[in-house]
Amino acid sequence: QVALVESGGGLVQAGGSLRLSCAASATWISLNAMGWYRQAPGKQRELVATHTLDGRISYADSVLGRFTISRDNAKNTVYLQMNSLKLEDTGVYYCNGRLGIVDYWGQGTQVTVSS
């Protein structure tokens, strides 16, 4: 069992920046992929960005050029630098870790972008 602990959410004005962090409890396990999803009120959870163990990165079109995902494999930690935040970026951000076919999820951290 792998626990994922997120931090770094909060309230920010539009155009501002936030950095999210997610640390996996089991540092001796190399998760195949780590990433971030988000869920806005009344909407389905959607992919924001993923980072595989071998360095492949993907982003949702809506955050391309504004968000940057990075990963420290030694620490089993993934980060999400969010710049130029927009109102529509508001939501609960969930850390995801994949090991084989098993997905692990963090408890979620709230990101609120105000005008």
Buried (B, 14 or more C-beta within 10 A) or exposed (E): EBEBBBEBBEEBEBEBEBBBBBBBEBEEEEBBBBBBBBBBEEEEBEBBBBBBEEEEEBBBEEBEEBBBBEBEBEEBBBBBBBBEBBEEBBBBBBBBBBBEEEEBBBEBBEBBBEE
